[in-house]
């Protein structure tokens, strides 16, 4: 019992300071999510600038963009490379979690820069080298009625994200999301404290293959879990020192929120989804291994 209490107290000591920072971060995220996307040209610019705009949009920390990008791809409005760029750059919960840890600010900036550059490079590589002859339907070729109907469908799909609360005022929704993610982070921290206490840090490091070239490969597979829990766990492991920066990068590259689920839901070819997943895993694994190699030289 004393061991459990110690684990809970240690977890509270390690996490309570992130509450105000999490709330501030989610207020900003709510602002982006509630912007009238019909008034801006974010996704219309995807056709002209492709992976560049896709990677930039993906950096905005909310899962609605990966959902809309997946739907635009299914409709034939954007290329596979542009979709991959959005998926690669998407970080979802990683930004507010790492932002809530002042000691990880520099790691967060490097992570975002890496994901942005990898998203651009990976997207153009897919479009120019792997699949150079893709055909897309231009927005200007679509009837206005279809545009309006599709816009409403896209908005409904984006707002159906289980981690969002569009029915409440912005400050309440941000508060609910803060409490929800804080509880998950707190419980995860308690669990890891107990796990480390029971089996020891050295045994846990061996289990996670810490310091080996296989960890980024496993982290990249783990990142395919379509849930914010995967992002939280990756970030927590990184904060605890049990996951290398390269492995964190690999896991977050493949973690595209609900994007893959949308591809399945709207009947995209399984072969196309499989190819995209394989390409993302290869990019994530190589990027993670490269980051591990670079950090050993610094």
Backbone as CSV, one residue per row, in Angstrom:
resi,resn,N_x,N_y,N_z,CA_x,CA_y,CA_z,C_x,C_y,C_z
1,UNK,0.831,-1.210,0.000,0.000,0.000,0.000,0.866,1.261,0.000
2,UNK,1.919,1.252,0.819,2.830,2.405,0.856,3.487,2.621,-0.497
3,UNK,3.791,1.511,-1.178,4.412,1.609,-2.500,3.467,2.288,-3.488
4,UNK,2.173,1.908,-3.459,1.177,2.504,-4.341,0.998,3.990,-4.048
5,UNK,0.931,4.342,-2.773,0.783,5.750,-2.398,1.983,6.564,-2.870
6,UNK,3.182,6.002,-2.703,4.394,6.699,-3.155,4.353,6.921,-4.664
7,UNK,3.891,5.927,-5.413,3.812,6.056,-6.867,2.815,7.145,-7.265
8,UNK,1.671,7.203,-6.564,0.653,8.210,-6.854,1.162,9.614,-6.535
9,UNK,1.813,9.753,-5.378,2.345,11.061,-4.989,3.443,11.514,-5.946
10,UNK,4.304,10.594,-6.346,5.364,10.948,-7.302,4.763,11.371,-8.636
11,UNK,3.720,10.663,-9.080,3.073,11.009,-10.341,2.422,12.388,-10.269
12,UNK,1.759,12.686,-9.144,1.147,14.002,-8.973,2.200,15.099,-8.960
13,UNK,3.309,14.859,-8.295,4.399,15.834,-8.233,4.979,16.093,-9.621
14,UNK,4.988,15.059,-10.463,5.581,15.185,-11.795,4.636,15.791,-12.824
15,UNK,3.329,15.800,-12.545,2.373,16.178,-13.586,1.504,17.392,-13.285
16,UNK,1.313,17.779,-12.014,0.314,18.810,-11.732,0.675,20.165,-12.327
17,UNK,1.977,20.433,-12.481,2.383,21.723,-13.034,2.017,21.883,-14.511
18,UNK,1.707,20.791,-15.177,1.387,20.903,-16.599,-0.052,21.363,-16.844
19,UNK,-0.903,21.378,-15.802,-2.311,21.724,-15.989,-2.531,23.093,-16.631
20,UNK,-1.955,24.192,-16.096,-2.203,25.491,-16.737,-1.635,25.577,-18.145
21,UNK,-0.493,24.949,-18.371,0.093,24.982,-19.706,-0.737,24.168,-20.694
22,UNK,-1.257,23.026,-20.238,-2.125,22.226,-21.092,-3.383,23.016,-21.475
23,UNK,-3.961,23.703,-20.504,-5.181,24.454,-20.768,-4.935,25.580,-21.773
24,UNK,-3.809,26.282,-21.611,-3.475,27.353,-22.553,-3.262,26.792,-23.960
25,UNK,-2.597,25.638,-24.032,-2.340,25.025,-25.338,-3.647,24.609,-26.009
26,UNK,-4.571,24.046,-25.231,-5.832,23.594,-25.809,-6.744,24.757,-26.187
27,UNK,-6.624,25.892,-25.518,-7.370,27.072,-25.943,-6.930,27.503,-27.342
28,UNK,-5.626,27.451,-27.579,-5.103,27.799,-28.909,-5.577,26.782,-29.946
29,UNK,-5.524,25.501,-29.572,-5.959,24.446,-30.481,-7.437,24.602,-30.823
30,UNK,-8.256,24.928,-29.806,-9.681,25.129,-30.032,-9.928,26.258,-31.023
31,UNK,-9.095,27.294,-30.942,-9.257,28.414,-31.871,-9.088,27.944,-33.312
32,UNK,-8.046,27.150,-33.565,-7.803,26.651,-34.917,-8.927,25.712,-35.360
33,UNK,-9.411,24.885,-34.436,-10.443,23.921,-34.794,-11.777,24.592,-35.105
34,UNK,-12.025,25.743,-34.495,-13.314,26.415,-34.689,-13.276,27.476,-35.774
35,UNK,-12.115,27.667,-36.388,-12.052,28.583,-37.516,-12.942,28.073,-38.637
36,UNK,-13.598,28.982,-39.329,-14.436,28.597,-40.463,-13.533,28.255,-41.629
37,UNK,-13.311,26.961,-41.830,-12.384,26.540,-42.883,-12.904,26.876,-44.280
38,UNK,-14.183,27.247,-44.368,-14.706,27.635,-45.679,-14.191,29.001,-46.097
39,UNK,-13.746,29.798,-45.136,-13.277,31.140,-45.439,-11.788,31.186,-45.756
40,UNK,-11.033,30.146,-45.357,-9.612,30.154,-45.668,-9.337,29.244,-46.852
41,UNK,-8.101,29.237,-47.303,-7.739,28.492,-48.507,-6.704,27.420,-48.215
42,UNK,-6.706,26.927,-46.969,-5.673,25.963,-46.590,-5.674,24.745,-47.500
43,UNK,-6.804,24.071,-47.602,-6.831,22.845,-48.370,-6.892,23.088,-49.871
44,UNK,-7.370,24.259,-50.275,-7.340,24.571,-51.693,-5.894,24.788,-52.161
45,UNK,-5.036,25.243,-51.254,-3.625,25.398,-51.593,-2.889,24.084,-51.695
46,UNK,-3.497,23.003,-51.216,-2.844,21.692,-51.269,-2.610,21.249,-52.712
47,UNK,-3.509,21.620,-53.613,-3.354,21.189,-55.003,-2.211,21.923,-55.689
48,UNK,-2.008,23.171,-55.315,-0.987,23.963,-55.988,0.393,23.706,-55.427
49,UNK,0.494,23.578,-54.099,1.800,23.424,-53.471,2.006,22.048,-52.842
50,UNK,0.978,21.195,-52.888,1.090,19.809,-52.496,1.694,19.558,-51.130
51,UNK,2.730,18.728,-51.066,3.324,18.328,-49.786,3.819,19.480,-48.922
52,UNK,4.227,20.586,-49.532,4.705,21.724,-48.756,3.600,22.263,-47.854
53,UNK,2.418,22.527,-48.450,1.291,23.015,-47.666,0.771,21.910,-46.749
54,UNK,0.805,20.673,-47.237,0.342,19.556,-46.421,1.133,19.413,-45.137
55,UNK,2.465,19.522,-45.237,3.312,19.415,-44.048,3.081,20.586,-43.102
56,UNK,2.854,21.770,-43.669,2.612,22.952,-42.843,1.293,22.824,-42.095
57,UNK,0.262,22.361,-42.785,-1.041,22.181,-42.145,-0.970,21.094,-41.083
58,UNK,-0.204,20.036,-41.366,-0.094,18.936,-40.425,0.492,19.342,-39.086
59,UNK,1.288,20.409,-39.068,1.893,20.857,-37.816,0.866,21.438,-36.854
60,UNK,-0.271,21.911,-37.381,-1.308,22.461,-36.506,-1.852,21.322,-35.652
61,UNK,-1.766,21.439,-34.323,-2.060,20.302,-33.439,-3.542,20.006,-33.262
62,UNK,-4.157,19.424,-34.301,-5.533,18.955,-34.154,-5.792,17.887,-35.214
63,UNK,-6.576,16.874,-34.825,-6.762,15.706,-35.683,-7.726,15.968,-36.834
64,UNK,-8.447,17.095,-36.817,-9.384,17.371,-37.885,-8.731,17.472,-39.243
65,UNK,-7.499,17.964,-39.303,-6.822,18.128,-40.589,-6.460,16.786,-41.220
66,UNK,-6.024,15.829,-40.423,-5.713,14.511,-40.977,-6.980,13.834,-41.478
67,UNK,-8.114,14.081,-40.798,-9.390,13.521,-41.230,-9.811,14.136,-42.568
68,UNK,-9.753,15.457,-42.663,-10.151,16.131,-43.903,-9.215,15.777,-45.053
69,UNK,-7.917,15.678,-44.771,-6.963,15.312,-45.816,-7.257,13.913,-46.342
70,UNK,-7.598,12.988,-45.447,-7.933,11.627,-45.875,-9.171,11.637,-46.763
71,UNK,-10.168,12.444,-46.395,-11.386,12.507,-47.194,-11.117,13.144,-48.557
72,UNK,-10.288,14.180,-48.588,-9.941,14.811,-49.865,-9.201,13.835,-50.773
73,UNK,-8.366,12.983,-50.181,-7.650,11.998,-50.984,-8.611,10.953,-51.542
74,UNK,-9.537,10.485,-50.724,-10.514,9.496,-51.186,-11.335,10.054,-52.348
75,UNK,-11.638,11.362,-52.292,-12.414,12.008,-53.350,-11.572,12.326,-54.582
76,UNK,-10.261,12.117,-54.497,-9.387,12.386,-55.625,-8.958,13.824,-55.755
77,UNK,-9.034,14.606,-54.664,-8.694,16.025,-54.726,-7.227,16.317,-54.434
78,UNK,-6.533,15.426,-53.742,-5.114,15.627,-53.441,-4.359,14.340,-53.721
79,UNK,-3.047,14.459,-53.874,-2.212,13.308,-54.199,-1.863,12.504,-52.952
80,UNK,-1.324,11.318,-53.182,-0.901,10.461,-52.084,0.257,11.102,-51.328
81,UNK,1.131,11.793,-52.042,2.250,12.461,-51.389,1.804,13.580,-50.468
82,UNK,0.793,14.327,-50.893,0.249,15.390,-50.054,-0.397,14.804,-48.804
83,UNK,-1.150,13.714,-48.980,-1.758,13.041,-47.828,-0.684,12.553,-46.865
84,UNK,0.371,11.952,-47.406,1.465,11.458,-46.558,2.135,12.598,-45.811
85,UNK,2.294,13.759,-46.464,2.919,14.909,-45.814,2.103,15.370,-44.614
86,UNK,0.769,15.389,-44.767,-0.101,15.762,-43.643,0.037,14.749,-42.516
87,UNK,-0.003,13.458,-42.861,0.104,12.405,-41.856,1.438,12.475,-41.112
88,UNK,2.528,12.664,-41.851,3.860,12.695,-41.245,4.002,13.864,-40.282
89,UNK,3.500,15.033,-40.678,3.676,16.234,-39.862,2.712,16.296,-38.686
90,UNK,1.616,15.525,-38.739,0.630,15.557,-37.665,1.232,15.083,-36.350
91,UNK,0.979,15.844,-35.284,1.509,15.495,-33.966,0.419,15.367,-32.912
92,UNK,-0.763,15.924,-33.166,-1.894,15.830,-32.242,-1.496,16.189,-30.811
93,UNK,-1.619,15.219,-29.891,-1.432,15.494,-28.469,0.025,15.700,-28.078
94,UNK,0.967,15.393,-28.958,2.385,15.505,-28.599,2.768,16.944,-28.276
95,UNK,2.209,17.904,-29.006,2.594,19.303,-28.802,2.186,19.808,-27.425
96,UNK,0.903,19.689,-27.023,0.572,20.178,-25.670,1.272,19.403,-24.563
97,UNK,1.510,18.102,-24.750,2.164,17.306,-23.705,3.618,17.736,-23.532
98,UNK,4.351,17.830,-24.637,5.750,18.246,-24.552,5.864,19.720,-24.190
99,UNK,4.866,20.510,-24.606,4.870,21.929,-24.274,4.683,22.144,-22.781
100,UNK,4.019,21.191,-22.134,3.773,21.307,-20.700,4.997,20.930,-19.866
101,UNK,6.049,20.456,-20.520,7.286,20.100,-19.825,8.379,21.066,-20.270
102,UNK,8.687,22.103,-19.475,9.677,23.108,-19.896,11.024,22.518,-20.306
103,UNK,11.419,21.422,-19.693,12.707,20.825,-20.017,12.726,20.195,-21.404
104,UNK,11.533,20.030,-22.002,11.445,19.379,-23.309,11.137,20.363,-24.431
105,UNK,11.191,21.671,-24.143,10.898,22.674,-25.167,11.803,22.517,-26.389
106,UNK,13.105,22.384,-26.145,14.047,22.267,-27.258,13.782,21.007,-28.066
107,UNK,13.449,19.919,-27.390,13.139,18.669,-28.088,11.895,18.829,-28.950
108,UNK,10.905,19.577,-28.440,9.677,19.803,-29.203,9.961,20.592,-30.468
109,UNK,10.768,21.640,-30.373,11.088,22.446,-31.554,11.833,21.632,-32.601
110,UNK,12.787,20.828,-32.151,13.534,19.975,-33.078,12.615,18.941,-33.705
111,UNK,11.719,18.386,-32.894,10.773,17.384,-33.389,9.886,17.957,-34.485
112,UNK,9.333,19.150,-34.252,8.454,19.766,-35.239,9.214,20.104,-36.519
113,UNK,10.437,20.589,-36.371,11.250,20.909,-37.548,11.539,19.652,-38.359
114,UNK,11.862,18.574,-37.667,12.147,17.309,-38.354,10.911,16.791,-39.084
115,UNK,9.761,16.806,-38.405,8.540,16.294,-39.019,8.125,17.146,-40.221
116,UNK,8.322,18.460,-40.127,7.997,19.341,-41.242,8.875,19.037,-42.462
117,UNK,10.180,18.948,-42.247,11.103,18.680,-43.358,10.899,17.283,-43.933
118,UNK,10.695,16.301,-43.049,10.477,14.928,-43.513,9.163,14.825,-44.270
119,UNK,8.144,15.555,-43.804,6.861,15.554,-44.489,6.977,16.091,-45.907
120,UNK,7.704,17.194,-46.068,7.902,17.773,-47.405,8.679,16.817,-48.296
121,UNK,9.825,16.338,-47.788,10.680,15.458,-48.581,9.959,14.157,-48.926
122,UNK,9.303,13.567,-47.916,8.594,12.316,-48.160,7.449,12.485,-49.134
123,UNK,6.704,13.579,-49.003,5.580,13.815,-49.895,6.002,13.995,-51.338
124,UNK,7.017,14.814,-51.575,7.491,15.019,-52.948,8.133,13.753,-53.511
125,UNK,8.800,12.966,-52.658,9.391,11.706,-53.115,8.299,10.754,-53.591
126,UNK,7.194,10.682,-52.858,6.086,9.814,-53.248,5.467,10.276,-54.557
127,UNK,5.250,11.589,-54.689,4.584,12.116,-55.883,5.486,12.118,-57.109
128,UNK,6.757,12.393,-56.920,7.661,12.540,-58.073,8.364,11.235,-58.454
129,UNK,8.610,10.368,-57.481,9.402,9.158,-57.742,8.550,7.891,-57.682
130,UNK,7.808,7.710,-56.607,7.075,6.453,-56.406,5.808,6.398,-57.254
131,UNK,4.985,7.457,-57.196,3.734,7.507,-57.974,3.679,8.817,-58.754
132,UNK,4.419,8.913,-59.854,4.511,10.195,-60.574,3.328,10.501,-61.488
133,UNK,2.428,9.554,-61.718,1.355,9.761,-62.698,-0.030,9.734,-62.047
134,UNK,-0.150,10.360,-60.911,-1.447,10.405,-60.242,-2.345,11.452,-60.895
135,UNK,-3.636,11.180,-60.879,-4.621,12.120,-61.394,-5.494,12.589,-60.247
136,UNK,-5.721,13.900,-60.196,-6.561,14.454,-59.136,-7.657,15.304,-59.757
137,UNK,-8.778,15.385,-59.059,-9.923,16.199,-59.481,-9.753,17.612,-58.952
138,UNK,-9.740,18.580,-59.849,-9.545,19.975,-59.451,-10.793,20.521,-58.778
139,UNK,-10.588,21.343,-57.757,-11.725,21.931,-57.053,-12.571,22.792,-57.982
140,UNK,-11.898,23.497,-58.901,-12.660,24.392,-59.762,-13.521,23.631,-60.760
141,UNK,-13.267,22.321,-60.920,-14.063,21.520,-61.837,-15.309,20.934,-61.184
142,UNK,-15.443,21.119,-59.872,-16.573,20.547,-59.145,-17.758,21.513,-59.144
143,UNK,-18.966,21.033,-59.293,-20.150,21.908,-59.230,-20.270,22.546,-57.856
144,UNK,-20.881,23.740,-57.818,-21.006,24.445,-56.550,-21.836,23.648,-55.554
145,UNK,-22.892,22.975,-56.033,-23.729,22.193,-55.124,-22.921,21.088,-54.463
146,UNK,-22.067,20.436,-55.244,-21.264,19.345,-54.699,-20.249,19.883,-53.717
147,UNK,-19.694,21.075,-54.018,-18.748,21.704,-53.103,-19.405,21.948,-51.756
148,UNK,-20.633,22.518,-51.785,-21.319,22.845,-50.546,-21.639,21.576,-49.759
149,UNK,-22.135,20.555,-50.475,-22.482,19.310,-49.795,-21.247,18.643,-49.203
150,UNK,-20.161,18.638,-49.978,-18.938,17.996,-49.498,-18.340,18.761,-48.331
151,UNK,-18.447,20.083,-48.391,-17.933,20.878,-47.274,-18.632,20.507,-45.976
152,UNK,-19.977,20.374,-46.051,-20.730,20.024,-44.850,-20.341,18.643,-44.340
153,UNK,-20.117,17.696,-45.267,-19.708,16.352,-44.855,-18.337,16.385,-44.196
154,UNK,-17.411,17.153,-44.761,-16.059,17.254,-44.197,-16.101,17.869,-42.818
155,UNK,-16.921,18.928,-42.663,-17.020,19.571,-41.364,-17.595,18.619,-40.317
156,UNK,-18.606,17.830,-40.736,-19.208,16.883,-39.804,-18.219,15.807,-39.403
157,UNK,-17.408,15.325,-40.358,-16.422,14.292,-40.052,-15.360,14.818,-39.115
158,UNK,-14.916,16.056,-39.341,-13.880,16.628,-38.485,-14.382,16.863,-37.078
159,UNK,-15.670,17.268,-36.962,-16.201,17.551,-35.638,-16.604,16.301,-34.883
160,UNK,-16.575,15.128,-35.571,-16.952,13.886,-34.912,-15.807,13.258,-34.153
161,UNK,-14.659,13.907,-34.137,-13.506,13.384,-33.402,-13.881,13.206,-31.928
162,UNK,-13.605,12.011,-31.361,-14.025,11.745,-29.985,-13.328,12.594,-28.934
163,UNK,-12.223,13.255,-29.302,-11.503,14.056,-28.314,-11.946,15.521,-28.344
164,UNK,-12.925,15.864,-29.192,-13.367,17.253,-29.328,-14.770,17.420,-28.741
165,UNK,-15.081,18.661,-28.321,-16.391,18.957,-27.734,-16.947,20.236,-28.354
166,UNK,-17.307,20.179,-29.658,-17.763,21.400,-30.336,-19.092,21.920,-29.827
167,UNK,-19.851,21.113,-29.074,-21.153,21.550,-28.580,-21.045,22.508,-27.399
168,UNK,-19.835,22.630,-26.817,-19.627,23.504,-25.666,-18.859,24.763,-26.078
169,UNK,-18.935,25.824,-25.267,-18.093,27.001,-25.521,-16.624,26.618,-25.525
170,UNK,-15.824,27.455,-26.162,-14.418,27.120,-26.359,-13.694,26.872,-25.048
171,UNK,-13.938,27.708,-24.029,-13.197,27.566,-22.772,-13.593,26.295,-22.026
172,UNK,-14.853,25.871,-22.168,-15.286,24.631,-21.524,-14.706,23.427,-22.258
173,UNK,-14.752,23.470,-23.591,-14.195,22.371,-24.374,-12.707,22.195,-24.090
174,UNK,-11.976,23.330,-24.032,-10.541,23.260,-23.729,-10.310,22.695,-22.336
175,UNK,-11.166,23.078,-21.385,-11.034,22.560,-20.016,-11.279,21.055,-19.970
176,UNK,-12.340,20.589,-20.683,-12.643,19.161,-20.695,-11.505,18.359,-21.321
177,UNK,-10.942,18.874,-22.419,-9.839,18.169,-23.075,-8.595,18.167,-22.191
178,UNK,-8.381,19.274,-21.465,-7.240,19.345,-20.549,-7.374,18.306,-19.441
179,UNK,-8.564,18.255,-18.839,-8.790,17.291,-17.754,-8.666,15.864,-18.276
180,UNK,-9.224,15.615,-19.456,-9.192,14.270,-20.030,-7.761,13.803,-20.273
181,UNK,-6.951,14.649,-20.914,-5.582,14.235,-21.228,-4.728,14.216,-19.971
182,UNK,-5.016,15.124,-19.005,-4.249,15.122,-17.762,-4.493,13.832,-16.978
183,UNK,-5.749,13.403,-16.916,-6.054,12.152,-16.204,-5.326,10.983,-16.853
184,UNK,-5.336,10.973,-18.180,-4.646,9.878,-18.874,-3.149,9.930,-18.606
185,UNK,-2.565,11.146,-18.690,-1.131,11.294,-18.426,-0.806,10.904,-16.985
186,UNK,-1.651,11.338,-16.052,-1.420,11.033,-14.640,-1.475,9.528,-14.385
187,UNK,-2.513,8.867,-14.909,-2.630,7.428,-14.718,-1.488,6.672,-15.404
188,UNK,-1.095,7.163,-16.588,0.035,6.541,-17.277,1.306,6.693,-16.469
189,UNK,1.493,7.874,-15.877,2.682,8.115,-15.059,2.687,7.208,-13.830
190,UNK,1.518,7.058,-13.193,1.424,6.144,-12.048,1.785,4.728,-12.467
191,UNK,1.247,4.308,-13.608,1.515,2.949,-14.096,3.005,2.747,-14.375
192,UNK,3.627,3.732,-15.005,5.051,3.601,-15.307,5.891,3.654,-14.033
193,UNK,5.485,4.476,-13.074,6.201,4.499,-11.795,6.143,3.140,-11.110
194,UNK,4.964,2.509,-11.136,4.809,1.184,-10.543,5.600,0.142,-11.323
195,UNK,5.552,0.255,-12.651,6.271,-0.702,-13.489,7.773,-0.626,-13.256
196,UNK,8.279,0.611,-13.210,9.709,0.804,-12.980,10.092,0.314,-11.586
197,UNK,9.215,0.588,-10.598,9.503,0.148,-9.241,9.507,-1.358,-9.081
198,UNK,8.617,-2.040,-9.819,8.493,-3.488,-9.702,9.620,-4.240,-10.426
199,UNK,9.894,-3.817,-11.663,10.847,-4.596,-12.456,12.208,-3.930,-12.575
200,UNK,12.304,-2.643,-12.188,13.583,-1.958,-12.255,13.823,-1.308,-13.605
201,UNK,14.547,-0.213,-13.612,14.791,0.547,-14.834,15.617,-0.244,-15.844
202,UNK,16.585,-1.003,-15.369,17.432,-1.739,-16.301,16.640,-2.806,-17.046
203,UNK,15.779,-3.525,-16.328,14.968,-4.551,-16.981,14.000,-3.930,-17.975
204,UNK,13.374,-2.794,-17.602,12.446,-2.112,-18.493,13.162,-1.613,-19.741
205,UNK,14.358,-1.103,-19.580,15.126,-0.616,-20.725,15.426,-1.747,-21.704
206,UNK,15.744,-2.928,-21.152,16.011,-4.073,-22.018,14.750,-4.490,-22.765
207,UNK,13.606,-4.474,-22.048,12.342,-4.846,-22.678,11.990,-3.897,-23.815
208,UNK,12.261,-2.619,-23.626,11.958,-1.612,-24.646,13.055,-1.493,-25.688
209,UNK,14.078,-2.322,-25.544,15.202,-2.314,-26.477,15.882,-0.950,-26.522
210,UNK,15.954,-0.299,-25.354,16.574,1.020,-25.269,18.031,0.945,-25.697
211,UNK,18.419,1.872,-26.561,19.799,1.931,-27.011,20.101,1.027,-28.186
212,UNK,19.114,0.273,-28.679,19.338,-0.608,-29.818,18.729,0.003,-31.069
213,UNK,19.134,-0.499,-32.219,18.626,0.019,-33.492,17.203,-0.450,-33.756
214,UNK,16.700,-1.396,-32.968,15.360,-1.920,-33.202,14.271,-1.060,-32.575
215,UNK,14.617,-0.210,-31.620,13.585,0.574,-30.937,12.819,1.497,-31.880
216,UNK,13.481,2.227,-32.785,12.704,3.064,-33.723,11.772,2.250,-34.613
217,UNK,12.169,1.037,-34.965,11.319,0.198,-35.809,10.050,-0.200,-35.061
218,UNK,10.199,-0.570,-33.784,9.041,-0.933,-32.975,8.174,0.283,-32.673
219,UNK,8.804,1.425,-32.409,8.051,2.651,-32.129,7.231,3.066,-33.348
220,UNK,7.790,2.881,-34.541,7.069,3.224,-35.768,5.832,2.345,-35.934
221,UNK,5.928,1.079,-35.580,4.763,0.192,-35.622,3.733,0.598,-34.569
222,UNK,4.217,0.932,-33.379,3.336,1.341,-32.287,2.560,2.601,-32.653
223,UNK,3.173,3.476,-33.432,2.536,4.739,-33.794,1.306,4.586,-34.659
224,UNK,1.126,3.428,-35.301,-0.039,3.228,-36.159,-1.334,3.080,-35.366
225,UNK,-1.237,2.924,-34.045,-2.445,2.826,-33.227,-3.243,4.123,-33.380
226,UNK,-4.481,4.061,-33.903,-5.250,5.286,-34.203,-5.932,5.872,-32.978
227,UNK,-5.122,6.320,-32.036,-5.671,6.850,-30.798,-4.645,7.773,-30.175
228,UNK,-5.123,8.803,-29.470,-4.195,9.733,-28.834,-3.394,9.057,-27.732
229,UNK,-3.875,7.893,-27.248,-3.151,7.165,-26.207,-1.754,6.792,-26.673
230,UNK,-1.616,6.429,-27.958,-0.305,6.061,-28.485,0.650,7.246,-28.404
231,UNK,0.165,8.440,-28.762,0.996,9.637,-28.692,1.403,9.942,-27.258
232,UNK,0.445,9.842,-26.338,0.724,10.125,-24.930,1.774,9.169,-24.381
233,UNK,1.624,7.890,-24.679,2.561,6.895,-24.172,3.959,7.131,-24.733
234,UNK,4.047,7.426,-26.016,5.357,7.703,-26.625,6.023,8.895,-25.946
235,UNK,5.252,9.956,-25.729,5.806,11.155,-25.096,6.207,10.887,-23.652
236,UNK,5.411,10.101,-22.941,5.730,9.778,-21.558,7.000,8.937,-21.465
237,UNK,7.125,7.974,-22.352,8.345,7.154,-22.375,9.569,8.001,-22.680
238,UNK,9.398,8.966,-23.587,10.506,9.861,-23.911,10.880,10.730,-22.712
239,UNK,9.867,11.255,-22.020,10.106,12.094,-20.842,10.793,11.308,-19.730
240,UNK,10.492,10.010,-19.637,11.100,9.162,-18.613,12.486,8.674,-18.998
241,UNK,12.908,8.981,-20.220,14.225,8.561,-20.669,14.286,7.133,-21.170
242,UNK,13.135,6.486,-21.329,13.097,5.104,-21.799,12.926,5.009,-23.312
243,UNK,12.720,6.138,-23.961,12.555,6.177,-25.413,13.479,7.251,-25.967
244,UNK,14.257,6.897,-26.959,15.183,7.857,-27.548,14.425,8.868,-28.401
245,UNK,15.083,9.980,-28.705,14.451,10.986,-29.558,14.141,10.404,-30.930
246,UNK,15.044,9.597,-31.460,14.812,8.975,-32.753,13.592,8.080,-32.749
247,UNK,13.391,7.344,-31.656,12.221,6.468,-31.548,10.943,7.280,-31.400
248,UNK,11.003,8.382,-30.641,9.845,9.273,-30.527,9.473,9.832,-31.888
249,UNK,10.467,10.266,-32.646,10.236,10.801,-33.984,9.600,9.741,-34.878
250,UNK,10.130,8.521,-34.823,9.590,7.443,-35.658,8.142,7.146,-35.305
251,UNK,7.836,7.076,-34.011,6.479,6.768,-33.590,5.483,7.847,-33.954
252,UNK,5.904,9.114,-33.876,4.989,10.216,-34.180,4.822,10.434,-35.678
253,UNK,5.771,9.964,-36.477,5.623,10.064,-37.930,4.490,9.167,-38.423
254,UNK,4.374,7.977,-37.848,3.322,7.059,-38.286,1.998,7.291,-37.562
255,UNK,2.009,8.087,-36.502,0.788,8.327,-35.734,-0.008,9.461,-36.376
256,UNK,-0.935,9.114,-37.251,-1.687,10.110,-38.029,-3.100,10.291,-37.512
257,UNK,-3.283,10.148,-36.215,-4.614,10.343,-35.661,-5.622,9.357,-36.229
258,UNK,-6.779,9.884,-36.635,-7.849,9.040,-37.179,-7.814,8.966,-38.700
259,UNK,-6.731,9.456,-39.299,-6.652,9.499,-40.755,-6.816,8.152,-41.425
260,UNK,-6.117,7.137,-40.915,-6.199,5.813,-41.522,-7.596,5.214,-41.368
261,UNK,-8.238,5.473,-40.231,-9.594,4.961,-40.031,-10.553,5.560,-41.054
262,UNK,-10.348,6.838,-41.389,-11.199,7.488,-42.383,-11.011,6.848,-43.751
263,UNK,-9.771,6.495,-44.086,-9.507,5.838,-45.371,-10.258,4.510,-45.457
264,UNK,-10.249,3.749,-44.368,-10.991,2.491,-44.337,-12.495,2.748,-44.399
265,UNK,-12.954,3.739,-43.642,-14.384,4.012,-43.538,-14.979,4.408,-44.879
266,UNK,-14.230,5.141,-45.675,-14.762,5.636,-46.941,-14.349,4.784,-48.127
267,UNK,-13.932,3.557,-47.858,-13.765,2.572,-48.926,-12.555,2.733,-49.806
268,UNK,-11.497,3.362,-49.307,-10.274,3.448,-50.097,-9.713,2.034,-50.291
269,UNK,-9.063,1.798,-51.432,-8.518,0.477,-51.723,-7.534,0.054,-50.638
270,UNK,-7.669,-1.183,-50.190,-6.784,-1.688,-49.143,-5.339,-1.718,-49.618
271,UNK,-5.150,-1.952,-50.920,-3.783,-1.965,-51.455,-3.143,-0.591,-51.334
272,UNK,-3.923,0.459,-51.578,-3.412,1.826,-51.458,-3.090,2.153,-50.009
273,UNK,-3.989,1.763,-49.104,-3.750,1.999,-47.675,-2.519,1.246,-47.215
274,UNK,-2.378,0.002,-47.690,-1.210,-0.796,-47.324,0.082,-0.177,-47.825
275,UNK,0.076,0.320,-49.051,1.268,0.966,-49.606,1.627,2.224,-48.813
276,UNK,0.608,3.014,-48.479,0.854,4.230,-47.702,1.433,3.887,-46.338
277,UNK,0.864,2.875,-45.680,1.352,2.476,-44.360,2.790,1.978,-44.444
278,UNK,3.090,1.184,-45.460,4.455,0.670,-45.618,5.444,1.797,-45.864
279,UNK,5.059,2.741,-46.731,5.944,3.873,-47.027,6.186,4.703,-45.766
280,UNK,5.125,4.969,-45.013,5.276,5.752,-43.786,6.160,5.015,-42.775
281,UNK,6.009,3.692,-42.678,6.826,2.929,-41.735,8.299,2.979,-42.130
282,UNK,8.563,2.871,-43.434,9.950,2.945,-43.907,10.533,4.325,-43.635
283,UNK,9.767,5.374,-43.960,10.231,6.745,-43.709,10.467,6.964,-42.220
284,UNK,9.526,6.501,-41.392,9.646,6.677,-39.942,10.856,5.921,-39.402
285,UNK,11.036,4.693,-39.843,12.151,3.881,-39.351,13.492,4.488,-39.750
286,UNK,13.614,4.891,-41.010,14.869,5.486,-41.469,15.132,6.818,-40.762
287,UNK,14.085,7.602,-40.574,14.241,8.886,-39.879,14.648,8.671,-38.430
288,UNK,14.013,7.689,-37.772,14.368,7.395,-36.385,15.794,6.898,-36.249
289,UNK,16.192,6.016,-37.143,17.571,5.504,-37.111,18.564,6.623,-37.401
290,UNK,18.202,7.496,-38.349,19.086,8.621,-38.660,19.238,9.563,-37.490
291,UNK,18.121,9.829,-36.799,18.179,10.704,-35.625,19.015,10.069,-34.515
292,UNK,18.896,8.756,-34.331,19.707,8.066,-33.330,21.187,8.180,-33.656
293,UNK,21.515,8.021,-34.936,22.917,8.100,-35.359,23.481,9.508,-35.142
294,UNK,22.663,10.522,-35.463,23.124,11.899,-35.316,23.344,12.241,-33.832
295,UNK,22.410,11.801,-32.975,22.543,12.105,-31.538,23.771,11.443,-30.918
296,UNK,24.177,10.322,-31.467,25.387,9.681,-30.932,26.641,10.453,-31.310
297,UNK,26.560,11.249,-32.389,27.715,12.018,-32.821,27.821,13.354,-32.100
298,UNK,26.702,13.818,-31.533,26.694,15.118,-30.861,27.262,14.994,-29.461
